[in-house]
């Protein structure tokens, strides 16, 4: 281990030696996508500088941060990072666990590997949530296609079969309406998988929260999310019609998760609202798309909050500044001039080439009144305008 990059001796300082030399803390971010890019943009005002690790030639983060072009399981990575980072974090949740463990032995890694290990595997994740006493969809493991029928008999149909690992944005999923379809669905999906009973939710909510090094927890307000084809399209923040008791229950459940992981950093819990209950759909042990509104719509953005948490700095206020709506740019880009001409439009482009289903950027509007948010969306160019108005009107 290089003498420059030692494990922290103090609970509040990622590297006392680096801090003596300079007040800048260097954060290695595993993954160089848009989340890493927005983390990197939040660093400099806090005296933090990000270095992203990504095997691509020009990942979104590389425009705004130093880039180490390696994959996380590259055997040379630890020595390449030696002396260049004071601590590590990650912006992707599907990471090779053994490689992470190697890095964790050499560097300070926050959040811990355990959170990725559990959240990156739907069976471990659901079991973890159930063991914490939280509600989830009924689920059963499918280790081979001929176990699929029994699994769906257990969960009930309709059901969704999901691969245990590597699924995202609705990928690696098959919906079935009848148990007779279970076997074929499992054959067309990679096993191991799980079957999940279909939850008849009234809306999809999520909560983003952070836990600091000292164990203090800050929760953002519940937000409402609209998905189409398994991809997040629009977030309204705060969600409307949220009683203080619903917010308190969401905060209690995410705090239980944070404490069970002894977590440090930002986490997101995707929730289904069913009557007055909250079911946990999945966890993201990182900053999350449903928290992008916080850049302009909250006193502390989720990206700043994550950096504060992992660097042992005091956490900031998660309070909303008003009402916000975040619209994702999926698959195709939008006319930049037309968006920027709309009053109060905050455009975030990720420097990604258009491809169907790909997240290319997002737009946030913040206003005092919800009606103003709708009026701003109505000024977006087509076809984004019509789709986003429909998504907005689908929220409560
Ligand atoms: P996921 O990849 O698990 O987040 O699933 C993507 C989307 O599919 C969710 O945001 C929901 O809209 C829907 N979905 C996933 N699981 C279920 C379930 N068990 N019941 C109902 N809808 C679901």
Boltz pocket constraint, residues with backbone or C-beta under 6 A from the ligand:
constraints:
  - pocket:
      binder: B
      contacts: [[A, 137], [A, 160], [A, 167], [A, 168], [A, 169], [A, 170], [A, 171], [A, 196], [A, 197], [A, 198], [A, 199], [A, 200], [A, 204], [A, 227], [A, 230], [A, 231], [A, 270], [A, 281], [A, 282]]
      max_distance: 6.0
